[in-house]
Amino acid sequence: MSPEQAAQATNALQKYVIENTRLGIPLLLSEECPHGHMAIGTTVFPTALAQGSTWDPALIHEMAKAIAQEARMQGAHIGYGPVLDLAREPRWSRVEETYGEDPVLNGQMGIAMVTGFQGKNLKSGSNIISTLKHFTAYGVPDGGHNGGSVSPGNRELHQAYLPPFRDAVQAGALSVMTAYNSIDGIPCTANPVLLKSILRKDWGFKGFTVSDLNSIQGLTFNHKVAANNTDAAALAINAGLDADLSGTGFDQSLVQAIKQGKVSGAVLDSAVSHVLRLKFEMGLFENPYVDPQKVTSVARSAEHLQLARQVSREAIVLLKNTNELLPLKKDLKSIAVIGPNADNVYNQLGDYTAPQADGAVITVLKGIQNKLGNATQINYAKGCSIRDTSTAQIAAAVEAARKSDVAVVVIGGSSARDFKTEYQDTGAAHVKASETSISDMESGEGYDRVSLDLMGRQLQLLEAILKTGKPVVVVMIKGRPLNMNWISANAPAVIDAWYPGQEGGNAIADVLFGDYNPAGRLPISIPKSIGQIPVYYNYKSPVKHDYVEMDAKPLYPFGYGLSYSTFEYSDLQTQVTPAKNDVTVKVTVQVKNISKRDGDEVVQVYVTDKVSSVVGPVKQLKKFQRVNVKAGETKTLTFELKAKDLMLYNAENQWVAEKGDFNVQVGASSDDIRVNKDFQLASDIRK
């Protein structure tokens, strides 16, 4: 359906329910909205991992507003997203849906999404309720198996996995979705500590909770903590779960649980009230319908497409640029555009994407054609597929490179679903070890990996292109960190675009040819080997020692990214000002652009608690700012740390900023600290 038809359809649904049910209560209609409203004719933005790479919450807030507007005007009320799981297991299939490995970055992106979705007035006609996913610790399953069990310690749960959700709830989030996994043996869908004690009592959550697809039934057939679906329904609702996403977890099973005395009327009333209250707050009883005519001027508007292009541009991470090969000159006589992701629409969009109309998505090939026009000969060759092992097209790709001045090789991964894939009840893909017809899809829900190596013949293709001796730029389009050791060692220039969305080709061309100066930074560390996993930067002390085969550092660390500009840091100052049960640590630093090109720098502030009562991270991101600095200009940046930024969860399970020495570090990545300085807290500060 077109957006206008979708609006007409939701109106028809509402009309039927209001006129044909006992109480005439309007529906709440939920939609997938992590990187755009997942519907035909809407704007497809870069996936969340790319959004995290922007390090620009203000931009993501604007993106969320656009997504909400497109969804609400078609009759939706709830947007599933943001996903606030920490991605610390890159073999896991849903890394692309997250903002990366860090709780502070995730929390800031979560706040941006929630406030963008919900706005200040749910009756506005252009805002939707935000559903936080997946509560909680879903992104670190044992072995990378989607939905697998996790067992973080209680302190790690509170200090790392819960804070992004807490931040988003305190920003006003009105819906929370439970995760498929169990934590220390308790399924999240039936965990009263999570759903009652932490979410409602500790954080003051006023919205409603909802299961993930079939996760109530999963208490029976996956976790085996319920003998049947009636017991599963009772377990879930008694634990504080309000709503069922599947429609079959709380139907007759819940009715039977109530009849059998396993669920009280008071528990049912509480769950109903949490959902019903939001229908009143959205004004659905007064105005349950939308105007189908209005959506046509909003969905995939020129303004939203430009916003999608900007998010994609800001997300692009320049990983390597030997001898300033980039930016390329626009007066090239010829250029080869090669690779399985060079001209593949769905491979650059990510999972949870609707079918696209012809011409709606700008691939890398199309973006370069748009940029160069007819003045440059563009030689395209696919070369190979993502997973298929055929080498039949490599020779044509080599020939395209030989007759060109430079080659752009676009490789990586894919989350592009096809209609032949079989799916589990949860919506995750059924992956078979051997398939007669191999799709490109190697990422996306259900596509967990045993290795992070490039699949198919992609590395063989790149090796053949490099042997031609022509300058080569590698463009990575993918949904998770992949093994880039050989690429990093041999390719002169490398950029990472993750899944850049429908304007990705234009954005990548902007960066390749210097119309946009890249400043994306990695929101997740890229390991050298799966043997290093987990390899996230803010691991607990002691400092890691090297392995027999290699050192313990990732290939590219969290926060890393290059630019066409060069920046210098200096004059770090701290000022500690105590207050009643709080403190303000003012951190100032000067950043100078010492190049001849204007550019953005992502200034990152890390803190190390030098002596603490419990073991803490070697360093932890606390603040960051993406700032534009003109050539030759010096900017003074100021950050404020409060007591809550310095707190740990102590042995008595209390939050406290402990007295003593701290070290603040400011730099261009977690492993590129330019200046650092100690400061001191004179006394403990408790929450």
N, C-alpha and C positions, 0 to 999 in steps of 0.2 A: 504493500500500500504506500501511496505517496503520503507526505506529512498531512496534507489536507484530508485525505481519506482516513488516515489514522485518527485524526481529531473527530471526524464523523463517527468512526467506529467506537471510540471511547464514550462519546455522547450517547450512542445507542445502548451500550452496556449499562451506563448509569441510568438511563431512562427505564430500561427493563427492570433493573434491580429495585429502583425507587418505587415503581408502579406495581411490581409483582411479588414483593416480599412482605412479610408480616409487619415489620416496623419501618420499611422504606428507608433504611439507613444507606447513605451513599457508599460506594466502593472507594478503597484506597488502591490505586493502580501503581505498581512498582516496575521500574525499568533499570536495566544495566546501564550505568553511566560513568564508567571509570575513565574513558578517554573519548567521550562523546556519547550522546544518546544512541544506543545500539538499535538503530532503526533505519529504514531506507530513506535516503534523501537528507540525512543530517550530516553535520560536520564531523569528520574523523580526525581527532587530534593525536599527537604522539602518545604512546603508552606511558604508564606511570614511571617506569624506570628512566625514560627520557625526560619526563617532567621533573623528576628528581635531579637530573643532570643540569637543569637550568639554574639550580640554586637561587631561584627567583620566586618566592611565594606570592609577591604582588602580581606577577604575570599569571601564575596558576590560579589566583583568585579571579582574575578577569576571565580566564578560560572556563572556570567552574560556573560563573554567571552565564556565559554563553550556552553551556551545556544545559543548565537548568531552564533557561528560556526556551530552548528548542524542545525539551522534554515536556515542560509544563503546558506549553501551548498546543501540544498534541493530546493533552488530557492526563498525563502522568502526574503523580503526586510525590512519589518517592524515587530517589536515585540511589542505586546500589553503588557505593563508593564514598570515600576513598578506602583503598586497601592499605592498612597500617601495619601489616606484618613485617617484621625485620627479615630481610633476605640474607641469611648467613649460610645457606646451603645451596650453592649454585646448581647442583644437580636437580633440585626441585623444579617442577614444571611451571610454576606460576611466578617465578622471579620477576618477569616482565610487568606484572600487575602491581608491584611494590615500588616504593620510593628508595629502596636500597637497604643498607645494613645498619644505619645509625638511628637511634631513637630521637635525637634532637632534630635532625633534618626531616625525618618522617613526621614528627610532631608538627613542625612548622608547615609542611605541605598539607597535612591533615587539617590544620586550622584554616588554611587558605581555601581548601575545597569546601569545608563545612560552611564557612561564612559566605563563600561564593554561591553555593547551592541554595542556602536557606535565606540569605539576605536578612533584612530587618522586619519583614512583614510577609508571613506565609499566605496572606490573602491577596498578594500583589498580582497574581496571575502569571508571574514569571519566575517564581521560586519553588523549589522542591525540598522535601525532607531528605537529609543525608543519612545513609545507612553505613556505619563504620563496619569494615570487614578486616579480618575474621578473628573474633574475640576468643582465644588469643594464642600467641606463640605458634601459629600455624606454619610459619616460614622456615622452621628448622626440624623437619621430620627426620627420624632415624633413616639413614641410607638414602635420603632424598625422596622417599616414597610419599606421594601426595596423600595427605590425611593421616600419615603415620603417627605413632605415639611420640610424645616428647616428654622429657623429664628435666627441665631446668630447675635449679634450686629455687627456693622461695625468694631469696635475696635477688637473684638474677631476674626472676619473673618481675619483681617490683621495680628494679632499677633499669632494666632494659626493655622488656617486652610490653609492660603495661603503660609506661609514660606516654607514648604517642596516642593511645586511646584516651588516657586521662586528659591530655591537652585538648583533644578534639571534643570531648564531652564538656569540658569547662568552657569551650568556645561556643557551646550551644547545641551540639549534635543531638538529634531527637530519635535516632534509631541505631541499634547495634545488632549485628548478625553474629551468631555463634560460629565457632570454627568446627571443622569435622574431627579434629584430633582430640585425643585425651591428654591431660597434663597430670603426670604422676599417677596414672591409673583412673582419673576421673574425667569422663567425656565432657567437653566444654558445653555441650547442649544440655547437660544435666548437672551443672556445677553451681550449687548455691553460693559458694564462696565468691565466685566470679560475678554471678548475676544478681545476687542480693547484697552481700557484705561489701564488696569492692565497688561495683557499679552504682548501686543506689545509695547505700549507707555512707560509704567513704567519699564518693564523688558527687553525690546529689543528683544523679541522672533522673530526668523527668519524662523521658520518652518511652518507647517500647522496644522490646527485644524480639528477634525473629530467628528461626532456625535457618541453617543453610539447606539447600535442596536435599530432602530425604534424610537429614541428619537425625530427626526424631526416630524414624524407622531404623536408622543406623545404630541406635542403642541396642537394638535386637540383633540385626544381621551382621554388623561390623564389630562393635565393641563387646557384644554379648553380656551386657549388664542387665538386660531385661529379657524375660522369658517369651514375651509376646508384645505386639504393638500396643495393646491396652496398658500394660505395665510401662512401656516406653513413654506413652503419652503422659501418664501420671508422674513418672520420674522427671520429665522435662518441665511440665507446668508447675509442679511443686518446687522445683529448683529455681523458678523465676523466669522461665521462658514464656513469652506472651503470645507469639504468633508462629504459625507454621508456613514456611515458604512453599512446601510441596502441595499442600491441599489435601493430602491423605494421611498426614501424621496426627492431625487434630480433628479428624472427621468422626467416624463412628467409634474409633478407638477411645477418643476423649469422652464421648457420650457413655460408653461402657464403663470407663474408669470412674465417672461421676456416679453412675447407677450402682457400682460396686463399692462405693464409699471410699475410693482411693484418692479422690480429689474433692475438696469441700467447695461449697458454693462461694465462700469468701475468696478462695484462691481464684476461681473462675471470674468472679466479679473484678478482682484486681487486674487480671490480665486483660479483660475486656475494656476496663476503664483506661488503661494505658494507651490502647489503640483509639478508642472512641474520642478521647480528649483531643487528639490531634486532628480528627475530622472536624471538630468544632473550631479548632484554632486555624484551620485552613479555610473555614467558611463554606464547607461543602454542603451544609444543610440549606444555606441561603442561595448558593450559586454552584451547583454541581457540574455545570457544563462549561465547555470552552467554545470559542468562536473559530470555526475551521478556516475562515478567510484570513485570519491574522497570521497563522503559522507560515503561510507561503512567503511572506516577506522576511521571515526570521530564519527559518531552517536553511542552513548552508548559504547564508548571505555573504556578500562580498566582504563585509566587515569581519565575519567569523572566519572566512577563509584566510584573510590577512592575519588574523590572530593565530590560526593554526600554523601558518608559515613562520610567524615570530617565535612561537613555542618551539617549533622544530629547529629553527636557527640557533636559539639560545641553548638548546639541548646538545648540539653537536660538540663532541669532545675531540680536540686535536691531540692525538697520542704521540705522533712523531713527525718531524719536518726537517729532514737532513738537508743542509745547504739551502734552506729556504726554497725548496721546490715549490711549495705553496706560498702564496696564491699563484695559480696558473695565469698566463697571459691570455687575453681574449683574442689576440691576433694570430693564434695558432692556425697553421694551414690545415692540420688534420689532427684528429683525436680519436682514439679507440675507446669505446665503452663496452666493457666485457663483464660477464659473470651472470650467475643464476638469479641474482637480485637486482640486476641493472634495469630490467624492464618487466618486472613481475609485480602486478598491482597488489595482490593480497599478501605477498611476502613482506611488504613494508608496513602493514597495518596492524598486525598483532591479533591476539585472541580477543574474543568478545567484540567482533566487528560484523556488521550486517553486509549483505550483498551490495555491490557498488555498480552504478551505471557506467557504461562505457565513457571514458574521457574524464570521469570525476576525479581520478587519482593521478597525480603527477609523479611518474617514476623518475629514477635518476637519468635515464636516457632522455625522457621527455624534458626534464628540467634543464639538461645541458643543451638540448635543441632550442628550448625557449631562450636560453642565455646567449647562444652564439648565432642563432639564425642560419642563413644559408652561406655565410661567408667562410665557414670552416667545414671541411669534409669530416663527417662523423661516421666512423666505421663501427658498427655494432655486431657483436657475436655473443651468444649465450655461454658457450664454452662447456658447460656441464650443468647438472642439477644439484640441488642441495644434498639429497641422500642417494640418489641413483648412482650406480658405479660405472655407467657408460662413459667411455673416453672418445666417442665418435666425433664430438664437436670441438675438441681441444685444438685440432690442427687449424680449423677455420679461425679460431680466436687468436692463435699465434700469428696467422697471416694478417689479421686485422691490426694487430699491434705493430708488426713489421712495417706496414705501410703508413703508420701514423707517427706524429711527433711525440706523443705522450699517450699512455694507457691508464685509464681509470678502471680498476677491477673491483667489482661490487659483489662481495661474498658474505657468508655468515650463516644465518639460520632462518627458520620460518615457523610461524604459528598459524599458517593458513589452513583452515579446515576444509575438507571436501565432503561431498555427499555420499561417499563410499565408506567413510569412517563410522564404526559402530561406537556407541556411547553407553557408559554406565548410567544407572539411575540417577546418579548425582550430577550428571552432565560432563564428567571427565571422560576423556577418550579411552576406548579399549585398544591398547597398543599390543600388537602381536610381534613376537620376536622375529619372525620371517614373514614377508609379504611378497606376493607375486607381482603386485603393482605398487611401486613405492611412491608415496606422496612426498612432498618437500617437508612436511610438518615434523619438526624435531623439538618443538617447544610449545607451550600452551598447556592448559589444564589436562593432566593425565600423562603428558609426555616427559616423564622423568628420565634422566640420563645416567648411564653408568660411567661415562667419561665426558670430558668437555672438548674433545678433539673436533675439528671441522669434519663434517660427514661427507660421504661421497668422494668425488675426485676434485674437490675445491683446491686443496693444497697443491695437488699435481698441476692443476690449471695455472695457479699463481706461479709456481716454479717455472713452468714453460714460458709464461709471459716475461718473467724477469730475465730469463736467458736470452731474450732478444736484445738486451742491452738498452732498451728504450726506458725513459723515465716512467716510473710506475707509482700511481697513487692508489692505495687500498682503501676502499670504503666498506666498513662493516655495518651490516643491517642485521640485527639479531635481538633475541629476547632475554639472553642471559650471558654472563661472562663465558667466553670460549678460550680454548688454548691458542694463544697468540704468540708463543715463543718464537717460532720460525719467522712469522710475519714481522715481528718487532725487530728481529736480528737482520732481516734481509730486505725488507721493503723500505724505500727511502722516505715515504710519507704515508701516514695512516690516520684516518679519522673514523670515529665511532658515532653512528647516528641512532643506535638502538632501533626501535620501530618508529619511524619519523612521521607516520600519518599521511593523509592524502596530499598535503603540500610538501612532503618530504623531498621530492625531486627538485623543486624550486629552491628549497632551503639549502640543500646540499650543493647545488650549483652556485648559490650565493656565496657559500664558504669557499668552494674550490676556486672561484675566480675573483675573490677578494672584495666582493660587494658587501660581505659581512665578515667581521673579524671574530673568529670563534672564541668562546670563553666558557663552554660547558665544562663541568668538572664531574669526575666519576662519583656516583653515589654508592658504589660498591667496589670492593677490591677485586682485581683480576689476578687469579693465582697462576703460578707457573706449572703447578701439578695438582691433580686431585688429592695427592698425598699430603698437601699442605692444609686441606680443608679441615676445620674452619680457619679462614685467613683474615677475618675482619680486623680492623686496625685497633679497636678499643678493647683488646683482650685483657684479661686479668694478669697482674704481676704473678710470677717474675717474667723478665724479658726473655723471649724465646731464643733458644740456641739453634745453631745451624744443623741441618741434616747431613748425612754422609754424602748424598748426591748433590745437594744444592743448599743455598741459604734458606732462611725461613721467611724472607720478605716476598710479598706478592710481586708479580711482574709490573703491575701498575697499582699504586695504592689509592685508598679512599681519598677523594678530594683532588686527585691529579687531573691536570689538563693544561695544554699549552695554548699559546696565542700568537698572533702575528706581531704583537707588541711585547715589550719587556718592562718589568716593573721592579722597583727597588723599595724595600721597607726600611724604616728608620724611626728613631725617637719614640720608642715604646715607653709609655708612662702609666703608672697605676696610682689611684687615689682611693683609700679605704675610708668610708664614712659610716660609722655605726649608727643604728637606729633602734627603736624599741622592738625587740624580737626580730630584727632584720639587719641587713647591712647592704650598702651599695659600694661595689668596687667599680670605679670608673676606669676604663681602659682606653687609652688613646694611642694611635699609631699613625705615622705618615707613610703614604704610598705615592711614589713618583713614577710616572711613565717616562722611561729614559729612551724610548724609541721615537721614531718619526711618524708613527701611526696611532690615531686614537683607538682606544680599546677598553673593554671591560676587564676588571680583575675581580675574582671572588676571594675576598679577604676572610680567612678562617681563624677563629679564636678557640684554642684548646686549653684545657686546664688539667693539671696533675695535682692531686692531693698527696703531698710528699710523705706524710705519715698519717695513717688512718687506723681506726680500731678494727676494721674488717678489710680484707683484701679488695682493692679497687682496680679500675682500668689503668693501664700505663699512661693513657691520656684520653680525654673525652671532649669532643666538640661541644661548645657551649653557645657560641654566637657566630654569625656569618653575615656578610653583606656583599652583594654583587653591585659594583660601582663602576661607572664610566669615568675614565681618566683620559683627558686629552693629551696629545703628544707634548712632552716637556712639562706637563702640569703636575703639581703636588697637591694631594688631598689629605686632609686630616680626618680620620675616622674615629668615632667615639662609640664604645660599646659599654653597656651597664650590666654587670653581674649582680644578682640579688642572692640572698641566702638560699633560696630554693635551687639556684643553679649550682650550689656548692655542697648540697646535701647528699648523704649516703644513707642507706637502710641498714641500721646497725644491728648488733647481735641481739638486742631486745626488740627487734622488729619495729623500730621507731626511726622516723626521718630526722636527721640532725646534720647541721653544718658544724663540723668539729673545729675547735680552736687549733691553731698551729699554722704551719707554712704551706702555701700553695705556690705553684709555678704556672704562670700564664704564658702561653706560646701563641704567636701570631705568624701565619705564613700562607703559602700558596697551596699546600696540601697537608695531609696528616704526616707525610714524610719529608716535607719541605718547609721546615720551620725557619723563618728568617730572623725573628727577634723573640726573646723571652725574658721574663722578669719575675722575681718572687714577690709575693705579698703575704700578709699575715692576718688571721682572725684572732682577736684577743680573747674570745670566749665562745663557748658552744651556743648555737642558735637552734632551737627545736621547733618543729612544725606545730 
